[in-house]
């Protein structure tokens, strides 16, 4: 003998023989059962609210994983450039950056600073140094670069790819026995890299940049590569 259609209440099984609604939990002997104290509208209302809460939590987790408020990077940097001679030199040091001011989910603003040192040939006038030799002497080089600019990024699983355009200034100090000189000039460049999510807020980064400088009356085309640790807040 069937039950009239208007008396049937659609239910959702949460365990064998049980359903949930706004104010009823009742054992069932069959999948459809008459529940006088619950309405179809109330049952669907509770289910709809639960689905909305779960969806919002899932979306918030995705946004939190991809859109950190601040991203800090610090690590080792290698540079290769020349100054006042054709000889290129290798520089070693540290680099650090702070990423924030999220303009879009994929667009941020980054500031970057680095310090590197090494040796490079540098022509020194005999007027400056009393003792002159035909060979161009090596001088101790210290380079400080500060640049900033927009950065775009996207996520692929545990990897975050990014690219940026940077502009700022570079200061170079050259020194040897009886000689010292320094200049601060504009710098512009571009580059990018990849972050690999390691654990929690920590990631590992590999990055490379091309920097165009103009110190000591010459143009420099510098290649800079860095690697280190990333922390997201």
C-alpha beads as a LAMMPS data file, in Angstrom:
LAMMPS data file: protein, C-alpha beads

233 atoms
232 bonds

1 atom types
1 bond types

-500.0 500.0 xlo xhi
-500.0 500.0 ylo yhi
-500.0 500.0 zlo zhi

Masses

1 110.0

Atoms # bond

1 1 1 0.000 0.000 0.000
2 1 1 1.565 3.261 -1.088
3 1 1 1.891 6.479 0.823
4 1 1 0.286 9.572 -0.709
5 1 1 2.844 11.741 -2.496
6 1 1 2.008 14.822 -0.452
7 1 1 2.949 12.926 2.734
8 1 1 6.430 11.951 1.579
9 1 1 9.410 13.902 2.868
10 1 1 12.722 13.706 1.063
11 1 1 15.544 13.045 3.488
12 1 1 19.340 12.788 3.469
13 1 1 20.935 9.750 5.140
14 1 1 23.745 10.591 7.556
15 1 1 23.958 7.085 9.007
16 1 1 21.979 3.898 8.577
17 1 1 18.417 4.625 9.618
18 1 1 18.946 8.334 10.508
19 1 1 18.347 11.672 8.799
20 1 1 18.844 15.310 9.774
21 1 1 16.499 18.260 9.435
22 1 1 15.966 21.541 11.233
23 1 1 14.488 19.942 14.364
24 1 1 14.121 16.220 13.836
25 1 1 16.365 13.141 13.892
26 1 1 14.412 9.955 13.553
27 1 1 15.062 6.264 12.861
28 1 1 13.797 5.150 9.476
29 1 1 12.490 1.791 8.360
30 1 1 12.674 2.766 4.693
31 1 1 14.361 5.474 2.592
32 1 1 11.183 7.572 2.391
33 1 1 9.291 8.080 5.635
34 1 1 6.546 10.290 6.967
35 1 1 7.993 12.868 9.411
36 1 1 5.129 14.970 10.669
37 1 1 7.329 17.388 12.635
38 1 1 9.594 18.348 9.662
39 1 1 8.820 20.111 6.416
40 1 1 10.529 19.671 3.095
41 1 1 11.435 23.351 3.065
42 1 1 13.147 23.152 6.481
43 1 1 15.205 20.103 5.512
44 1 1 16.422 21.677 2.285
45 1 1 17.130 24.962 4.094
46 1 1 19.514 23.250 6.517
47 1 1 21.214 21.356 3.677
48 1 1 21.590 24.527 1.628
49 1 1 23.171 26.390 4.551
50 1 1 25.636 23.574 5.192
51 1 1 26.657 23.490 1.535
52 1 1 27.200 27.264 1.530
53 1 1 29.391 27.082 4.655
54 1 1 31.507 24.253 3.205
55 1 1 31.903 26.081 -0.110
56 1 1 32.971 29.318 1.589
57 1 1 35.496 27.489 3.758
58 1 1 36.951 25.722 0.716
59 1 1 37.224 28.970 -1.231
60 1 1 38.827 30.761 1.714
61 1 1 41.418 27.978 2.025
62 1 1 42.295 28.295 -1.666
63 1 1 42.578 32.085 -1.411
64 1 1 44.721 31.864 1.722
65 1 1 47.055 29.366 0.049
66 1 1 47.561 31.612 -2.977
67 1 1 47.167 35.161 -1.729
68 1 1 49.463 35.821 1.208
69 1 1 49.454 39.315 2.631
70 1 1 53.254 39.501 2.725
71 1 1 55.992 37.357 1.194
72 1 1 59.581 37.628 2.436
73 1 1 62.587 36.160 0.620
74 1 1 66.224 35.956 1.731
75 1 1 69.122 33.992 0.297
76 1 1 72.368 33.754 -1.628
77 1 1 72.908 35.742 -4.841
78 1 1 75.444 35.382 -7.641
79 1 1 76.159 38.163 -10.126
80 1 1 78.226 38.477 -13.287
81 1 1 79.144 41.851 -14.805
82 1 1 81.949 44.229 -15.750
83 1 1 82.644 47.814 -14.674
84 1 1 85.305 49.851 -16.486
85 1 1 86.965 47.113 -18.519
86 1 1 85.909 44.325 -20.845
87 1 1 86.691 41.681 -18.240
88 1 1 83.607 40.284 -16.558
89 1 1 83.726 39.241 -12.944
90 1 1 81.773 37.055 -10.559
91 1 1 80.170 38.621 -7.504
92 1 1 78.766 36.836 -4.456
93 1 1 76.542 38.051 -1.642
94 1 1 72.992 38.130 -0.312
95 1 1 69.610 39.234 -1.596
96 1 1 66.341 39.957 0.211
97 1 1 62.903 41.066 -0.972
98 1 1 59.503 41.949 0.439
99 1 1 56.345 41.382 -1.588
100 1 1 53.041 43.009 -0.636
101 1 1 50.470 45.614 -1.720
102 1 1 48.340 43.027 -3.518
103 1 1 46.584 44.951 -6.280
104 1 1 45.005 41.844 -7.859
105 1 1 45.085 38.143 -6.942
106 1 1 47.885 37.792 -9.527
107 1 1 49.491 41.267 -9.246
108 1 1 51.683 42.478 -6.372
109 1 1 54.426 45.023 -5.683
110 1 1 57.914 43.889 -4.679
111 1 1 60.956 45.712 -3.259
112 1 1 64.360 44.053 -3.578
113 1 1 67.800 44.749 -2.144
114 1 1 71.124 42.987 -2.615
115 1 1 74.788 43.294 -1.656
116 1 1 77.579 41.599 -3.615
117 1 1 81.346 41.653 -3.649
118 1 1 84.257 40.461 -5.774
119 1 1 87.302 41.534 -7.800
120 1 1 87.355 43.269 -11.188
121 1 1 89.930 44.966 -13.411
122 1 1 89.696 48.737 -13.129
123 1 1 91.942 51.265 -14.939
124 1 1 93.665 53.556 -12.431
125 1 1 95.369 56.786 -13.434
126 1 1 99.064 57.256 -12.611
127 1 1 98.117 60.639 -11.218
128 1 1 95.911 58.889 -8.658
129 1 1 98.341 56.112 -7.753
130 1 1 102.071 56.978 -7.636
131 1 1 103.162 53.506 -8.713
132 1 1 101.858 52.503 -12.172
133 1 1 102.158 49.241 -14.060
134 1 1 101.217 48.453 -17.666
135 1 1 98.685 45.893 -16.468
136 1 1 95.228 47.008 -15.348
137 1 1 95.061 46.220 -11.628
138 1 1 92.293 44.295 -9.917
139 1 1 90.223 46.232 -7.423
140 1 1 87.933 45.115 -4.675
141 1 1 84.313 45.704 -5.738
142 1 1 81.258 46.130 -3.522
143 1 1 77.892 46.592 -5.193
144 1 1 74.601 47.554 -3.497
145 1 1 71.377 47.416 -5.523
146 1 1 67.901 48.570 -4.521
147 1 1 65.043 48.082 -6.990
148 1 1 61.243 47.780 -6.908
149 1 1 58.372 47.134 -9.284
150 1 1 55.225 45.162 -10.138
151 1 1 55.182 41.377 -10.112
152 1 1 52.740 38.904 -11.632
153 1 1 52.399 35.295 -10.506
154 1 1 50.377 32.131 -10.941
155 1 1 50.120 28.813 -9.105
156 1 1 50.562 25.301 -10.476
157 1 1 50.144 22.764 -7.703
158 1 1 52.996 23.256 -5.238
159 1 1 54.792 25.620 -7.626
160 1 1 54.386 29.376 -7.910
161 1 1 55.745 31.025 -11.047
162 1 1 56.406 34.774 -11.073
163 1 1 57.863 37.514 -13.251
164 1 1 58.628 41.171 -12.503
165 1 1 59.893 44.452 -13.928
166 1 1 62.241 46.403 -11.633
167 1 1 63.752 49.880 -11.453
168 1 1 65.899 51.666 -8.892
169 1 1 69.546 52.462 -8.207
170 1 1 72.916 50.761 -7.770
171 1 1 75.946 51.975 -5.812
172 1 1 79.369 50.533 -6.663
173 1 1 82.517 50.989 -4.558
174 1 1 85.947 50.053 -5.996
175 1 1 89.079 50.122 -3.857
176 1 1 92.704 49.000 -3.851
177 1 1 95.883 50.168 -2.155
178 1 1 95.961 53.964 -2.378
179 1 1 92.786 54.185 -4.460
180 1 1 89.017 54.416 -3.860
181 1 1 86.093 55.443 -6.067
182 1 1 82.328 55.053 -5.982
183 1 1 79.236 55.963 -7.993
184 1 1 75.471 55.659 -7.637
185 1 1 73.450 55.348 -10.849
186 1 1 70.066 54.234 -12.107
187 1 1 69.247 50.558 -12.612
188 1 1 66.473 48.848 -14.547
189 1 1 65.780 45.206 -15.209
190 1 1 63.429 42.268 -15.401
191 1 1 63.343 38.665 -14.346
192 1 1 61.402 35.935 -12.626
193 1 1 61.552 32.635 -10.863
194 1 1 59.775 29.729 -9.221
195 1 1 58.781 29.040 -5.613
196 1 1 58.272 25.464 -4.426
197 1 1 56.017 25.099 -1.389
198 1 1 58.074 23.143 1.107
199 1 1 56.097 22.961 4.331
200 1 1 53.627 25.296 6.036
201 1 1 54.414 28.933 5.180
202 1 1 57.927 28.062 3.928
203 1 1 58.935 27.747 0.278
204 1 1 62.188 27.351 -1.653
205 1 1 62.981 29.843 -4.419
206 1 1 65.115 29.954 -7.570
207 1 1 65.241 33.342 -9.317
208 1 1 67.155 35.076 -12.118
209 1 1 67.265 38.737 -13.230
210 1 1 68.817 40.878 -15.930
211 1 1 69.946 44.315 -14.658
212 1 1 71.002 47.246 -16.819
213 1 1 73.311 49.703 -15.051
214 1 1 75.435 52.724 -15.967
215 1 1 78.365 53.319 -13.615
216 1 1 81.817 54.815 -14.253
217 1 1 80.736 56.048 -17.675
218 1 1 79.976 52.600 -19.067
219 1 1 76.881 50.474 -19.542
220 1 1 76.762 47.220 -17.591
221 1 1 74.636 44.201 -18.489
222 1 1 74.460 42.187 -15.307
223 1 1 73.093 38.693 -14.852
224 1 1 71.938 37.977 -11.311
225 1 1 70.795 34.595 -9.947
226 1 1 69.624 33.814 -6.432
227 1 1 68.227 31.020 -4.309
228 1 1 66.945 30.884 -0.765
229 1 1 64.020 30.610 1.626
230 1 1 60.577 32.206 1.290
231 1 1 58.194 32.859 4.188
232 1 1 54.542 33.851 3.654
233 1 1 52.394 35.699 6.179

Bonds

1 1 1 2
2 1 2 3
3 1 3 4
4 1 4 5
5 1 5 6
6 1 6 7
7 1 7 8
8 1 8 9
9 1 9 10
10 1 10 11
11 1 11 12
12 1 12 13
13 1 13 14
14 1 14 15
15 1 15 16
16 1 16 17
17 1 17 18
18 1 18 19
19 1 19 20
20 1 20 21
21 1 21 22
22 1 22 23
23 1 23 24
24 1 24 25
25 1 25 26
26 1 26 27
27 1 27 28
28 1 28 29
29 1 29 30
30 1 30 31
31 1 31 32
32 1 32 33
33 1 33 34
34 1 34 35
35 1 35 36
36 1 36 37
37 1 37 38
38 1 38 39
39 1 39 40
40 1 40 41
41 1 41 42
42 1 42 43
43 1 43 44
44 1 44 45
45 1 45 46
46 1 46 47
47 1 47 48
48 1 48 49
49 1 49 50
50 1 50 51
51 1 51 52
52 1 52 53
53 1 53 54
54 1 54 55
55 1 55 56
56 1 56 57
57 1 57 58
58 1 58 59
59 1 59 60
60 1 60 61
61 1 61 62
62 1 62 63
63 1 63 64
64 1 64 65
65 1 65 66
66 1 66 67
67 1 67 68
68 1 68 69
69 1 69 70
70 1 70 71
71 1 71 72
72 1 72 73
73 1 73 74
74 1 74 75
75 1 75 76
76 1 76 77
77 1 77 78
78 1 78 79
79 1 79 80
80 1 80 81
81 1 81 82
82 1 82 83
83 1 83 84
84 1 84 85
85 1 85 86
86 1 86 87
87 1 87 88
88 1 88 89
89 1 89 90
90 1 90 91
91 1 91 92
92 1 92 93
93 1 93 94
94 1 94 95
95 1 95 96
96 1 96 97
97 1 97 98
98 1 98 99
99 1 99 100
100 1 100 101
101 1 101 102
102 1 102 103
103 1 103 104
104 1 104 105
105 1 105 106
106 1 106 107
107 1 107 108
108 1 108 109
109 1 109 110
110 1 110 111
111 1 111 112
112 1 112 113
113 1 113 114
114 1 114 115
115 1 115 116
116 1 116 117
117 1 117 118
118 1 118 119
119 1 119 120
120 1 120 121
121 1 121 122
122 1 122 123
123 1 123 124
124 1 124 125
125 1 125 126
126 1 126 127
127 1 127 128
128 1 128 129
129 1 129 130
130 1 130 131
131 1 131 132
132 1 132 133
133 1 133 134
134 1 134 135
135 1 135 136
136 1 136 137
137 1 137 138
138 1 138 139
139 1 139 140
140 1 140 141
141 1 141 142
142 1 142 143
143 1 143 144
144 1 144 145
145 1 145 146
146 1 146 147
147 1 147 148
148 1 148 149
149 1 149 150
150 1 150 151
151 1 151 152
152 1 152 153
153 1 153 154
154 1 154 155
155 1 155 156
156 1 156 157
157 1 157 158
158 1 158 159
159 1 159 160
160 1 160 161
161 1 161 162
162 1 162 163
163 1 163 164
164 1 164 165
165 1 165 166
166 1 166 167
167 1 167 168
168 1 168 169
169 1 169 170
170 1 170 171
171 1 171 172
172 1 172 173
173 1 173 174
174 1 174 175
175 1 175 176
176 1 176 177
177 1 177 178
178 1 178 179
179 1 179 180
180 1 180 181
181 1 181 182
182 1 182 183
183 1 183 184
184 1 184 185
185 1 185 186
186 1 186 187
187 1 187 188
188 1 188 189
189 1 189 190
190 1 190 191
191 1 191 192
192 1 192 193
193 1 193 194
194 1 194 195
195 1 195 196
196 1 196 197
197 1 197 198
198 1 198 199
199 1 199 200
200 1 200 201
201 1 201 202
202 1 202 203
203 1 203 204
204 1 204 205
205 1 205 206
206 1 206 207
207 1 207 208
208 1 208 209
209 1 209 210
210 1 210 211
211 1 211 212
212 1 212 213
213 1 213 214
214 1 214 215
215 1 215 216
216 1 216 217
217 1 217 218
218 1 218 219
219 1 219 220
220 1 220 221
221 1 221 222
222 1 222 223
223 1 223 224
224 1 224 225
225 1 225 226
226 1 226 227
227 1 227 228
228 1 228 229
229 1 229 230
230 1 230 231
231 1 231 232
232 1 232 233
